[in-house]
Amino acid sequence: MQNVVKLLALLLTGAALFAADVSAGSDQATLSLKVRNTRYGSVLFDGRDRVLYAFTRDRRGGPSRCYAACAAAWPVYFSRDRVRALGSVRRSLIGTVRRRDGRLQVTYNGRPLYFYAHEGPREVKCQNVSEFGGLWLVVRPNGTLVR
């Protein structure tokens, strides 16, 4: 029963983050990538100062492999509009990949991007976490993953 409650909490958190991103629509502050300095060096954040992760189980240039419980814990960075590159972010590395439901997930250097559901602005709690069959790693402005 505890596992069901935990899963439900994760799903609700992911849904809330998704709803916030979708409701922002073309909010340029939200639909942007920027770089912030962290204890892992310079890494990518979104316009709301949430750090972005790549999942090593996703193949570069391929579709996401994070769905269901995975996507509840690691919400997808969705976009309906063009994502702005701020500061030292390379515009040429920003792209999208279509998910099974048809929505577009933001990619950087071909890697789908995610948040961690239990992090707030400027927090980086889950670097190098092993979960859902892969590692979750923050992304440098040149597109490489921090190991």
Buried (B, 14 or more C-beta within 10 A) or exposed (E): EEEEEEBEEBBEBBEEBBEEBEEBEEEEEBBBBBBBEBEBEBBBBBBBEBBBBBBBBBEEEEEBBBEEBBBBBBBBBBBEEEBBBBEEBEEEBBBBBEBEEEBBBBBBBBBBBBBBBEBEEEEBEBBEBEBBEBBBBBBBBEBEBBE
